[in-house]
């Protein structure tokens, strides 16, 4: 079984910064894409940023230039550096990982961490 544990959320003023971390644990022989999603009240969960095993990244248009995703494959950990935060970034942020298990690829999610940006 694979478990994802997020940390780093909290309350910050607009224009401030936060850094989220997500560590994967369990029987892992490698992780494909890791990413961050978010869900605001009354809205659908959306992709924020993703990073492949070879370091290719993808970002939602709304966060480009402000957020940076990175990963430490040796530690099975993904990070999200969030700068110039805006009130509209307020949401629960979820970590996601695609993990090869035998001949299958399974999706795992973290429990979520709240990010609140005040105006």
N, CA, C and O atoms as a printed pandas DataFrame, in Angstrom:
     atom_number atom_name residue_name chain_id  residue_number  x_coord  y_coord  z_coord
0              1         N          UNK        A               1    0.846   -1.187    0.000
1              2        CA          UNK        A               1    0.000    0.000    0.000
2              3         C          UNK        A               1    0.884    1.240    0.000
3              4         O          UNK        A               1    1.940    1.267    0.632
4              5         N          UNK        A               2    0.440    2.257   -0.712
5              6        CA          UNK        A               2    1.175    3.514   -0.806
6              7         C          UNK        A               2    0.392    4.593   -0.081
7              8         O          UNK        A               2   -0.828    4.690   -0.218
8              9         N          UNK        A               3    1.090    5.388    0.675
9             10        CA          UNK        A               3    0.456    6.478    1.417
10            11         C          UNK        A               3    1.144    7.793    1.062
11            12         O          UNK        A               3    2.370    7.871    0.988
12            13         N          UNK        A               4    0.320    8.832    0.844
13            14        CA          UNK        A               4    0.835   10.175    0.576
14            15         C          UNK        A               4    0.468   11.078    1.749
15            16         O          UNK        A               4   -0.690   11.127    2.163
16            17         N          UNK        A               5    1.440   11.778    2.272
17            18        CA          UNK        A               5    1.203   12.667    3.405
18            19         C          UNK        A               5    1.672   14.069    3.038
19            20         O          UNK        A               5    2.845   14.291    2.737
20            21         N          UNK        A               6    0.726   15.015    3.069
21            22        CA          UNK        A               6    1.034   16.399    2.729
22            23         C          UNK        A               6    1.313   17.205    3.993
23            24         O          UNK        A               6    0.877   16.854    5.089
24            25         N          UNK        A               7    2.044   18.278    3.808
25            26        CA          UNK        A               7    2.281   19.229    4.893
26            27         C          UNK        A               7    2.577   20.595    4.274
27            28         O          UNK        A               7    2.902   20.707    3.092
28            29         N          UNK        A               8    2.456   21.628    5.109
29            30        CA          UNK        A               8    2.854   22.962    4.671
30            31         C          UNK        A               8    1.724   23.933    4.405
31            32         O          UNK        A               8    1.981   25.100    4.108
32            33         N          UNK        A               9    0.483   23.492    4.502
33            34        CA          UNK        A               9   -0.614   24.416    4.283
34            35         C          UNK        A               9   -0.752   25.379    5.442
35            36         O          UNK        A               9   -0.050   25.266    6.447
36            37         N          UNK        A              10   -1.662   26.329    5.294
37            38        CA          UNK        A              10   -1.900   27.278    6.370
38            39         C          UNK        A              10   -2.555   28.536    5.882
39            40         O          UNK        A              10   -3.077   28.597    4.769
40            41         N          UNK        A              11   -2.522   29.557    6.739
41            42        CA          UNK        A              11   -3.129   30.857    6.441
42            43         C          UNK        A              11   -2.010   31.850    6.122
43            44         O          UNK        A              11   -1.020   31.946    6.848
44            45         N          UNK        A              12   -2.185   32.575    5.035
45            46        CA          UNK        A              12   -1.175   33.549    4.632
46            47         C          UNK        A              12   -1.873   34.760    4.035
47            48         O          UNK        A              12   -2.963   34.641    3.476
48            49         N          UNK        A              13   -1.256   35.907    4.152
49            50        CA          UNK        A              13   -1.811   37.112    3.543
50            51         C          UNK        A              13   -1.544   37.119    2.045
51            52         O          UNK        A              13   -0.590   36.508    1.563
52            53         N          UNK        A              14   -2.401   37.818    1.324
53            54        CA          UNK        A              14   -2.193   37.964   -0.108
54            55         C          UNK        A              14   -0.810   38.513   -0.420
55            56         O          UNK        A              14   -0.345   39.445    0.236
56            57         N          UNK        A              15   -0.155   37.938   -1.418
57            58        CA          UNK        A              15    1.205   38.331   -1.763
58            59         C          UNK        A              15    2.265   37.498   -1.074
59            60         O          UNK        A              15    3.446   37.573   -1.414
60            61         N          UNK        A              16    1.843   36.710   -0.112
61            62        CA          UNK        A              16    2.773   35.882    0.642
62            63         C          UNK        A              16    3.111   34.585   -0.064
63            64         O          UNK        A              16    2.705   34.352   -1.203
64            65         N          UNK        A              17    3.864   33.742    0.633
65            66        CA          UNK        A              17    4.337   32.472    0.075
66            67         C          UNK        A              17    4.076   31.317    1.027
67            68         O          UNK        A              17    4.017   31.490    2.245
68            69         N          UNK        A              18    3.923   30.154    0.452
69            70        CA          UNK        A              18    3.839   28.900    1.201
70            71         C          UNK        A              18    4.545   27.821    0.392
71            72         O          UNK        A              18    4.643   27.904   -0.832
72            73         N          UNK        A              19    5.031   26.813    1.095
73            74        CA          UNK        A              19    5.639   25.664    0.421
74            75         C          UNK        A              19    4.965   24.401    0.923
75            76         O          UNK        A              19    4.984   24.093    2.115
76            77         N          UNK        A              20    4.368   23.673   -0.017
77            78        CA          UNK        A              20    3.740   22.406    0.303
78            79         C          UNK        A              20    4.710   21.262    0.024
79            80         O          UNK        A              20    5.513   21.317   -0.907
80            81         N          UNK        A              21    4.615   20.234    0.847
81            82        CA          UNK        A              21    5.409   19.025    0.648
82            83         C          UNK        A              21    4.493   17.820    0.677
83            84         O          UNK        A              21    3.465   17.821    1.355
84            85         N          UNK        A              22    4.872   16.794   -0.063
85            86        CA          UNK        A              22    4.100   15.550   -0.068
86            87         C          UNK        A              22    5.089   14.392   -0.159
87            88         O          UNK        A              22    5.847   14.275   -1.122
88            89         N          UNK        A              23    5.064   13.546    0.859
89            90        CA          UNK        A              23    5.973   12.408    0.896
90            91         C          UNK        A              23    5.189   11.119    0.687
91            92         O          UNK        A              23    4.171   10.884    1.337
92            93         N          UNK        A              24    5.670   10.300   -0.218
93            94        CA          UNK        A              24    5.053    9.002   -0.482
94            95         C          UNK        A              24    5.817    7.929    0.281
95            96         O          UNK        A              24    7.047    7.927    0.307
96            97         N          UNK        A              25    5.073    7.015    0.904
97            98        CA          UNK        A              25    5.693    5.926    1.640
98            99         C          UNK        A              25    4.985    4.615    1.310
99           100         O          UNK        A              25    3.860    4.600    0.809
100          101         N          UNK        A              26    5.674    3.522    1.604
101          102        CA          UNK        A              26    5.121    2.206    1.300
102          103         C          UNK        A              26    6.068    1.451    0.395
103          104         O          UNK        A              26    7.241    1.799    0.258
104          105         N          UNK        A              27    5.537    0.418   -0.217
105          106        CA          UNK        A              27    6.348   -0.395   -1.124
106          107         C          UNK        A              27    6.341    0.283   -2.495
107          108         O          UNK        A              27    5.400    0.132   -3.274
108          109         N          UNK        A              28    7.406    1.030   -2.770
109          110        CA          UNK        A              28    7.479    1.832   -3.989
110          111         C          UNK        A              28    8.765    1.517   -4.723
111          112         O          UNK        A              28    9.854    1.586   -4.152
112          113         N          UNK        A              29    8.634    1.174   -5.985
113          114        CA          UNK        A              29    9.807    0.926   -6.814
114          115         C          UNK        A              29   10.013    2.029   -7.838
115          116         O          UNK        A              29   10.909    1.961   -8.679
116          117         N          UNK        A              30    9.164    3.047   -7.748
117          118        CA          UNK        A              30    9.269    4.174   -8.662
118          119         C          UNK        A              30    7.921    4.852   -8.750
119          120         O          UNK        A              30    6.884    4.226   -8.531
120          121         N          UNK        A              31    7.937    6.123   -9.069
121          122        CA          UNK        A              31    6.701    6.890   -9.218
122          123         C          UNK        A              31    6.744    7.601  -10.549
123          124         O          UNK        A              31    7.745    8.236  -10.880
124          125         N          UNK        A              32    5.696    7.510  -11.303
125          126        CA          UNK        A              32    5.612    8.228  -12.574
126          127         C          UNK        A              32    5.339    9.703  -12.271
127          128         O          UNK        A              32    6.154   10.364  -11.629
128          129         N          UNK        A              33    4.238   10.201  -12.714
129          130        CA          UNK        A              33    3.922   11.608  -12.500
130          131         C          UNK        A              33    3.449   11.866  -11.073
131          132         O          UNK        A              33    2.673   11.090  -10.514
132          133         N          UNK        A              34    3.920   12.949  -10.502
133          134        CA          UNK        A              34    3.416   13.450   -9.220
134          135         C          UNK        A              34    2.845   14.843   -9.459
135          136         O          UNK        A              34    3.323   15.587  -10.315
136          137         N          UNK        A              35    1.835   15.176   -8.700
137          138        CA          UNK        A              35    1.233   16.481   -8.942
138          139         C          UNK        A              35    0.440   16.998   -7.768
139          140         O          UNK        A              35    0.259   16.332   -6.749
140          141         N          UNK        A              36   -0.025   18.215   -7.957
141          142        CA          UNK        A              36   -0.867   18.889   -6.969
142          143         C          UNK        A              36   -2.165   19.313   -7.642
143          144         O          UNK        A              36   -2.162   19.881   -8.734
144          145         N          UNK        A              37   -3.257   19.029   -6.978
145          146        CA          UNK        A              37   -4.585   19.466   -7.388
146          147         C          UNK        A              37   -5.146   20.315   -6.260
147          148         O          UNK        A              37   -4.655   20.276   -5.132
148          149         N          UNK        A              38   -6.174   21.078   -6.577
149          150        CA          UNK        A              38   -6.839   21.843   -5.538
150          151         C          UNK        A              38   -8.338   21.861   -5.785
151          152         O          UNK        A              38   -8.814   21.719   -6.911
152          153         N          UNK        A              39   -9.059   22.042   -4.690
153          154        CA          UNK        A              39  -10.510   22.117   -4.783
154          155         C          UNK        A              39  -10.999   23.202   -3.839
155          156         O          UNK        A              39  -10.821   23.124   -2.624
156          157         N          UNK        A              40  -11.614   24.204   -4.423
157          158        CA          UNK        A              40  -12.215   25.278   -3.645
158          159         C          UNK        A              40  -13.678   24.931   -3.375
159          160         O          UNK        A              40  -14.261   24.128   -4.103
160          161         N          UNK        A              41  -14.273   25.518   -2.351
161          162        CA          UNK        A              41  -15.677   25.218   -2.033
162          163         C          UNK        A              41  -16.579   25.470   -3.230
163          164         O          UNK        A              41  -16.521   26.529   -3.854
164          165         N          UNK        A              42  -17.417   24.480   -3.546
165          166        CA          UNK        A              42  -18.368   24.631   -4.643
166          167         C          UNK        A              42  -17.777   24.478   -6.021
167          168         O          UNK        A              42  -18.468   24.666   -7.022
168          169         N          UNK        A              43  -16.493   24.136   -6.083
169          170        CA          UNK        A              43  -15.844   23.990   -7.394
170          171         C          UNK        A              43  -15.288   22.579   -7.564
171          172         O          UNK        A              43  -15.122   21.836   -6.597
172          173         N          UNK        A              44  -15.007   22.231   -8.812
173          174        CA          UNK        A              44  -14.419   20.926   -9.093
174          175         C          UNK        A              44  -12.934   20.939   -8.775
175          176         O          UNK        A              44  -12.285   21.985   -8.779
176          177         N          UNK        A              45  -12.418   19.756   -8.502
177          178        CA          UNK        A              45  -10.982   19.628   -8.285
178          179         C          UNK        A              45  -10.271   19.920   -9.601
179          180         O          UNK        A              45  -10.695   19.462  -10.661
180          181         N          UNK        A              46   -9.177   20.694   -9.523
181          182        CA          UNK        A              46   -8.453   21.056  -10.732
182          183         C          UNK        A              46   -6.966   20.819  -10.557
183          184         O          UNK        A              46   -6.434   20.876   -9.448
184          185         N          UNK        A              47   -6.304   20.551  -11.678
185          186        CA          UNK        A              47   -4.864   20.382  -11.660
186          187         C          UNK        A              47   -4.200   21.728  -11.431
187          188         O          UNK        A              47   -4.557   22.724  -12.061
188          189         N          UNK        A              48   -3.229   21.752  -10.523
189          190        CA          UNK        A              48   -2.434   22.950  -10.285
190          191         C          UNK        A              48   -1.087   22.820  -10.999
191          192         O          UNK        A              48   -0.683   23.702  -11.758
192          193         N          UNK        A              49   -0.409   21.716  -10.743
193          194        CA          UNK        A              49    0.902   21.492  -11.350
194          195         C          UNK        A              49    1.235   20.012  -11.287
195          196         O          UNK        A              49    0.781   19.294  -10.396
196          197         N          UNK        A              50    2.033   19.569  -12.246
197          198        CA          UNK        A              50    2.444   18.166  -12.278
198          199         C          UNK        A              50    3.881   18.090  -12.758
199          200         O          UNK        A              50    4.364   18.967  -13.475
200          201         N          UNK        A              51    4.557   17.018  -12.347
201          202        CA          UNK        A              51    5.944   16.808  -12.758
202          203         C          UNK        A              51    6.159   15.323  -13.029
203          204         O          UNK        A              51    5.803   14.473  -12.214
204          205         N          UNK        A              52    6.745   15.024  -14.183
205          206        CA          UNK        A              52    6.980   13.637  -14.548
206          207         C          UNK        A              52    8.269   13.120  -13.910
207          208         O          UNK        A              52    8.998   13.859  -13.248
208          209         N          UNK        A              53    8.522   11.849  -14.125
209          210        CA          UNK        A              53    9.721   11.242  -13.541
210          211         C          UNK        A              53   11.001   11.795  -14.161
211          212         O          UNK        A              53   12.065   11.737  -13.544
212          213         N          UNK        A              54   10.904   12.330  -15.378
213          214        CA          UNK        A              54   12.096   12.900  -16.005
214          215         C          UNK        A              54   12.171   14.416  -15.816
215          216         O          UNK        A              54   13.034   15.075  -16.396
216          217         N          UNK        A              55   11.269   14.965  -15.005
217          218        CA          UNK        A              55   11.345   16.380  -14.641
218          219         C          UNK        A              55   10.534   17.333  -15.488
219          220         O          UNK        A              55   10.594   18.542  -15.265
220          221         N          UNK        A              56    9.785   16.843  -16.440
221          222        CA          UNK        A              56    8.930   17.719  -17.230
222          223         C          UNK        A              56    7.778   18.213  -16.367
223          224         O          UNK        A              56    7.211   17.460  -15.575
224          225         N          UNK        A              57    7.441   19.483  -16.530
225          226        CA          UNK        A              57    6.414   20.087  -15.683
226          227         C          UNK        A              57    5.256   20.645  -16.504
227          228         O          UNK        A              57    5.384   20.949  -17.690
228          229         N          UNK        A              58    4.127   20.763  -15.823
229          230        CA          UNK        A              58    2.936   21.341  -16.425
230          231         C          UNK        A              58    2.230   22.148  -15.347
231          232         O          UNK        A              58    2.168   21.728  -14.192
232          233         N          UNK        A              59    1.699   23.305  -15.721
233          234        CA          UNK        A              59    1.048   24.183  -14.758
234          235         C          UNK        A              59   -0.299   24.665  -15.289
235          236         O          UNK        A              59   -0.491   24.818  -16.496
236          237         N          UNK        A              60   -1.210   24.895  -14.380
237          238        CA          UNK        A              60   -2.437   25.581  -14.738
238          239         C          UNK        A              60   -2.090   27.017  -15.108
239          240         O          UNK        A              60   -1.186   27.612  -14.521
240          241         N          UNK        A              61   -2.800   27.567  -16.070
241          242        CA          UNK        A              61   -2.514   28.940  -16.500
242          243         C          UNK        A              61   -2.580   29.927  -15.339
243          244         O          UNK        A              61   -1.828   30.900  -15.294
244          245         N          UNK        A              62   -3.480   29.666  -14.411
245          246        CA          UNK        A              62   -3.698   30.614  -13.315
246          247         C          UNK        A              62   -2.521   30.697  -12.339
247          248         O          UNK        A              62   -2.438   31.641  -11.552
248          249         N          UNK        A              63   -1.616   29.724  -12.383
249          250        CA          UNK        A              63   -0.503   29.734  -11.427
250          251         C          UNK        A              63    0.856   29.888  -12.100
251          252         O          UNK        A              63    1.873   29.996  -11.415
252          253         N          UNK        A              64    0.886   29.898  -13.424
253          254        CA          UNK        A              64    2.163   30.019  -14.131
254          255         C          UNK        A              64    2.891   31.298  -13.725
255          256         O          UNK        A              64    2.296   32.374  -13.658
256          257         N          UNK        A              65    4.174   31.162  -13.459
257          258        CA          UNK        A              65    4.975   32.300  -13.043
258          259         C          UNK        A              65    4.930   32.572  -11.549
259          260         O          UNK        A              65    5.716   33.372  -11.043
260          261         N          UNK        A              66    4.023   31.918  -10.838
261          262        CA          UNK        A              66    3.916   32.130   -9.383
262          263         C          UNK        A              66    4.244   30.856   -8.599
263          264         O          UNK        A              66    4.835   30.925   -7.521
264          265         N          UNK        A              67    3.864   29.700   -9.137
265          266        CA          UNK        A              67    4.074   28.427   -8.445
266          267         C          UNK        A              67    5.185   27.640   -9.154
267          268         O          UNK        A              67    5.359   27.733  -10.369
268          269         N          UNK        A              68    5.918   26.873   -8.367
269          270        CA          UNK        A              68    6.951   26.011   -8.921
270          271         C          UNK        A              68    6.852   24.624   -8.285
271          272         O          UNK        A              68    6.863   24.483   -7.062
272          273         N          UNK        A              69    6.758   23.618   -9.130
273          274        CA          UNK        A              69    6.717   22.243   -8.638
274          275         C          UNK        A              69    8.098   21.617   -8.818
275          276         O          UNK        A              69    8.792   21.872   -9.802
276          277         N          UNK        A              70    8.476   20.798   -7.849
277          278        CA          UNK        A              70    9.752   20.088   -7.923
278          279         C          UNK        A              70    9.596   18.758   -7.192
279          280         O          UNK        A              70    8.624   18.538   -6.470
280          281         N          UNK        A              71   10.568   17.884   -7.395
281          282        CA          UNK        A              71   10.491   16.593   -6.722
282          283         C          UNK        A              71   11.887   16.082   -6.383
283          284         O          UNK        A              71   12.878   16.414   -7.034
284          285         N          UNK        A              72   11.919   15.268   -5.344
285          286        CA          UNK        A              72   13.130   14.561   -4.957
286          287         C          UNK        A              72   12.795   13.078   -5.087
287          288         O          UNK        A              72   12.156   12.497   -4.209
288          289         N          UNK        A              73   13.228   12.478   -6.179
289          290        CA          UNK        A              73   12.850   11.096   -6.454
290          291         C          UNK        A              73   13.449   10.121   -5.449
291          292         O          UNK        A              73   12.871    9.065   -5.192
292          293         N          UNK        A              74   14.586   10.459   -4.886
293          294        CA          UNK        A              74   15.202    9.573   -3.889
294          295         C          UNK        A              74   14.359    9.524   -2.619
295          296         O          UNK        A              74   14.331    8.509   -1.922
296          297         N          UNK        A              75   13.679   10.617   -2.328
297          298        CA          UNK        A              75   12.843   10.694   -1.140
298          299         C          UNK        A              75   11.368   10.477   -1.457
299          300         O          UNK        A              75   10.527   10.531   -0.560
300          301         N          UNK        A              76   11.047   10.231   -2.733
301          302        CA          UNK        A              76    9.641   10.077   -3.151
302          303         C          UNK        A              76    8.791   11.245   -2.649
303          304         O          UNK        A              76    7.692   11.062   -2.125
304          305         N          UNK        A              77    9.326   12.431   -2.824
305          306        CA          UNK        A              77    8.676   13.635   -2.302
306          307         C          UNK        A              77    8.500   14.660   -3.404
307          308         O          UNK        A              77    9.383   14.850   -4.241
308          309         N          UNK        A              78    7.350   15.320   -3.395
309          310        CA          UNK        A              78    7.080   16.402   -4.338
310          311         C          UNK        A              78    6.782   17.663   -3.546
311          312         O          UNK        A              78    6.199   17.617   -2.463
312          313         N          UNK        A              79    7.198   18.793   -4.113
313          314        CA          UNK        A              79    7.032   20.091   -3.452
314          315         C          UNK        A              79    6.263   21.044   -4.356
315          316         O          UNK        A              79    6.271   20.906   -5.579
316          317         N          UNK        A              80    5.606   22.003   -3.739
317          318        CA          UNK        A              80    4.969   23.072   -4.487
318          319         C          UNK        A              80    5.293   24.382   -3.784
319          320         O          UNK        A              80    4.785   24.670   -2.700
320          321         N          UNK        A              81    6.140   25.158   -4.416
321          322        CA          UNK        A              81    6.463   26.495   -3.902
322          323         C          UNK        A              81    5.460   27.469   -4.476
323          324         O          UNK        A              81    5.344   27.609   -5.694
324          325         N          UNK        A              82    4.738   28.139   -3.606
325          326        CA          UNK        A              82    3.678   29.046   -4.031
326          327         C          UNK        A              82    4.041   30.467   -3.601
327          328         O          UNK        A              82    4.123   30.762   -2.409
328          329         N          UNK        A              83    4.253   31.332   -4.571
329          330        CA          UNK        A              83    4.588   32.729   -4.314
330          331         C          UNK        A              83    3.486   33.636   -4.830
331          332         O          UNK        A              83    2.632   33.220   -5.613
332          333         N          UNK        A              84    3.518   34.872   -4.382
333          334        CA          UNK        A              84    2.524   35.867   -4.825
334          335         C          UNK        A              84    1.107   35.309   -4.727
335          336         O          UNK        A              84    0.321   35.404   -5.669
336          337         N          UNK        A              85    0.803   34.737   -3.592
337          338        CA          UNK        A              85   -0.493   34.093   -3.412
338          339         C          UNK        A              85   -1.630   35.102   -3.461
339          340         O          UNK        A              85   -1.499   36.244   -3.020
340          341         N          UNK        A              86   -2.744   34.645   -4.008
341          342        CA          UNK        A              86   -3.945   35.464   -4.158
342          343         C          UNK        A              86   -5.096   34.806   -3.401
343          344         O          UNK        A              86   -5.075   33.596   -3.173
344          345         N          UNK        A              87   -6.093   35.588   -3.013
345          346        CA          UNK        A              87   -7.255   34.984   -2.331
346          347         C          UNK        A              87   -7.894   33.857   -3.138
347          348         O          UNK        A              87   -8.418   32.900   -2.567
348          349         N          UNK        A              88   -7.852   33.970   -4.463
349          350        CA          UNK        A              88   -8.453   32.912   -5.292
350          351         C          UNK        A              88   -7.651   31.623   -5.297
351          352         O          UNK        A              88   -8.096   30.628   -5.869
352          353         N          UNK        A              89   -6.485   31.615   -4.679
353          354        CA          UNK        A              89   -5.728   30.381   -4.501
354          355         C          UNK        A              89   -6.213   29.581   -3.290
355          356         O          UNK        A              89   -5.764   28.457   -3.065
356          357         N          UNK        A              90   -7.113   30.149   -2.529
357          358        CA          UNK        A              90   -7.654   29.463   -1.364
358          359         C          UNK        A              90   -8.372   28.188   -1.780
359          360         O          UNK        A              90   -9.276   28.214   -2.614
360          361         N          UNK        A              91   -7.959   27.073   -1.189
361          362        CA          UNK        A              91   -8.533   25.770   -1.539
362          363         C          UNK        A              91   -7.891   24.699   -0.664
363          364         O          UNK        A              91   -6.940   24.957    0.074
364          365         N          UNK        A              92   -8.435   23.500   -0.768
365          366        CA          UNK        A              92   -7.747   22.333   -0.218
366          367         C          UNK        A              92   -6.850   21.789   -1.327
367          368         O          UNK        A              92   -7.312   21.535   -2.439
368          369         N          UNK        A              93   -5.583   21.615   -1.022
369          370        CA          UNK        A              93   -4.611   21.139   -1.991
370          371         C          UNK        A              93   -4.332   19.657   -1.739
371          372         O          UNK        A              93   -4.046   19.240   -0.617
372          373         N          UNK        A              94   -4.424   18.881   -2.813
373          374        CA          UNK        A              94   -4.234   17.444   -2.735
374          375         C          UNK        A              94   -3.014   17.015   -3.547
375          376         O          UNK        A              94   -2.799   17.476   -4.667
376          377         N          UNK        A              95   -2.247   16.148   -2.970
377          378        CA          UNK        A              95   -1.117   15.540   -3.660
378          379         C          UNK        A              95   -1.609   14.304   -4.409
379          380         O          UNK        A              95   -2.497   13.593   -3.938
380          381         N          UNK        A              96   -1.025   14.058   -5.572
381          382        CA          UNK        A              96   -1.395   12.910   -6.391
382          383         C          UNK        A              96   -0.133   12.234   -6.911
383          384         O          UNK        A              96    0.860   12.894   -7.217
384          385         N          UNK        A              97   -0.187   10.913   -7.005
385          386        CA          UNK        A              97    0.953   10.177   -7.556
386          387         C          UNK        A              97    0.460    8.999   -8.374
387          388         O          UNK        A              97   -0.495    8.321   -7.996
388          389         N          UNK        A              98    1.121    8.761   -9.498
389          390        CA          UNK        A              98    0.884    7.584  -10.325
390          391         C          UNK        A              98    1.994    6.590  -10.012
391          392         O          UNK        A              98    3.167    6.845  -10.284
392          393         N          UNK        A              99    1.613    5.461   -9.441
393          394        CA          UNK        A              99    2.610    4.502   -8.971
394          395         C          UNK        A              99    2.455    3.178   -9.706
395          396         O          UNK        A              99    1.388    2.566   -9.657
396          397         N          UNK        A             100    3.515    2.726  -10.393
397          398        CA          UNK        A             100    3.455    1.404  -11.022
398          399         C          UNK        A             100    3.413    0.307   -9.946
399          400         O          UNK        A             100    4.257    0.264   -9.050
400          401         N          UNK        A             101    2.428   -0.560  -10.056
401          402        CA          UNK        A             101    2.284   -1.702   -9.147
402          403         C          UNK        A             101    2.155   -2.932  -10.031
403          404         O          UNK        A             101    1.132   -3.141  -10.683
404          405         N          UNK        A             102    3.211   -3.747  -10.045
405          406        CA          UNK        A             102    3.267   -4.911  -10.947
406          407         C          UNK        A             102    3.044   -4.431  -12.371
407          408         O          UNK        A             102    3.825   -3.610  -12.852
408          409         N          UNK        A             103    2.022   -4.900  -13.064
409          410        CA          UNK        A             103    1.776   -4.485  -14.448
410          411         C          UNK        A             103    0.716   -3.389  -14.542
411          412         O          UNK        A             103    0.221   -3.091  -15.629
412          413         N          UNK        A             104    0.378   -2.805  -13.429
413          414        CA          UNK        A             104   -0.681   -1.801  -13.380
414          415         C          UNK        A             104   -0.085   -0.465  -12.953
415          416         O          UNK        A             104    1.010   -0.417  -12.394
416          417         N          UNK        A             105   -0.813    0.622  -13.220
417          418        CA          UNK        A             105   -0.452    1.942  -12.708
418          419         C          UNK        A             105   -1.624    2.437  -11.865
419          420         O          UNK        A             105   -2.744    2.559  -12.361
420          421         N          UNK        A             106   -1.370    2.713  -10.622
421          422        CA          UNK        A             106   -2.443    3.098   -9.703
422          423         C          UNK        A             106   -2.296    4.548   -9.284
423          424         O          UNK        A             106   -1.192    5.079   -9.163
424          425         N          UNK        A             107   -3.452    5.175   -9.066
425          426        CA          UNK        A             107   -3.507    6.561   -8.618
426          427         C          UNK        A             107   -3.670    6.609   -7.109
427          428         O          UNK        A             107   -4.523    5.924   -6.543
428          429         N          UNK        A             108   -2.849    7.420   -6.467
429          430        CA          UNK        A             108   -2.944    7.622   -5.028
430          431         C          UNK        A             108   -3.100    9.110   -4.729
431          432         O          UNK        A             108   -2.560    9.968   -5.428
432          433         N          UNK        A             109   -3.859    9.388   -3.661
433          434        CA          UNK        A             109   -4.131   10.774   -3.261
434          435         C          UNK        A             109   -3.773   10.969   -1.797
435          436         O          UNK        A             109   -3.899   10.057   -0.980
436          437         N          UNK        A             110   -3.330   12.160   -1.490
437          438        CA          UNK        A             110   -3.143   12.540   -0.107
438          439         C          UNK        A             110   -4.465   12.957    0.515
439          440         O          UNK        A             110   -5.498   12.994   -0.154
440          441         N          UNK        A             111   -4.416   13.271    1.805
441          442        CA          UNK        A             111   -5.639   13.614    2.531
442          443         C          UNK        A             111   -6.041   15.067    2.320
443          444         O          UNK        A             111   -7.160   15.459    2.651
444          445         N          UNK        A             112   -5.145   15.852    1.779
445          446        CA          UNK        A             112   -5.439   17.259    1.519
446          447         C          UNK        A             112   -4.898   18.166    2.609
447          448         O          UNK        A             112   -4.854   17.796    3.782
448          449         N          UNK        A             113   -4.490   19.349    2.207
449          450        CA          UNK        A             113   -4.034   20.359    3.162
450          451         C          UNK        A             113   -4.656   21.704    2.773
451          452         O          UNK        A             113   -4.660   22.088    1.604
452          453         N          UNK        A             114   -5.172   22.396    3.764
453          454        CA          UNK        A             114   -5.897   23.651    3.517
454          455         C          UNK        A             114   -4.917   24.799    3.317
455          456         O          UNK        A             114   -3.988   24.990    4.102
456          457         N          UNK        A             115   -5.141   25.548    2.266
457          458        CA          UNK        A             115   -4.419   26.795    2.022
458          459         C          UNK        A             115   -5.449   27.921    1.985
459          460         O          UNK        A             115   -6.385   27.893    1.187
460          461         N          UNK        A             116   -5.267   28.898    2.846
461          462        CA          UNK        A             116   -6.173   30.037    2.911
462          463         C          UNK        A             116   -5.374   31.316    2.734
463          464         O          UNK        A             116   -4.419   31.574    3.466
464          465         N          UNK        A             117   -5.779   32.117    1.748
465          466        CA          UNK        A             117   -5.088   33.370    1.460
466          467         C          UNK        A             117   -6.047   34.512    1.760
467          468         O          UNK        A             117   -7.119   34.607    1.162
468          469         N          UNK        A             118   -5.661   35.364    2.677
469          470        CA          UNK        A             118   -6.513   36.491    3.055
470          471         C          UNK        A             118   -6.201   37.702    2.183
471          472         O          UNK        A             118   -5.083   37.877    1.700
472          473         N          UNK        A             119   -7.218   38.526    2.001
473          474        CA          UNK        A             119   -7.037   39.726    1.165
474          475         C          UNK        A             119   -6.573   40.917    1.984
475          476         O          UNK        A             119   -6.373   42.002    1.438
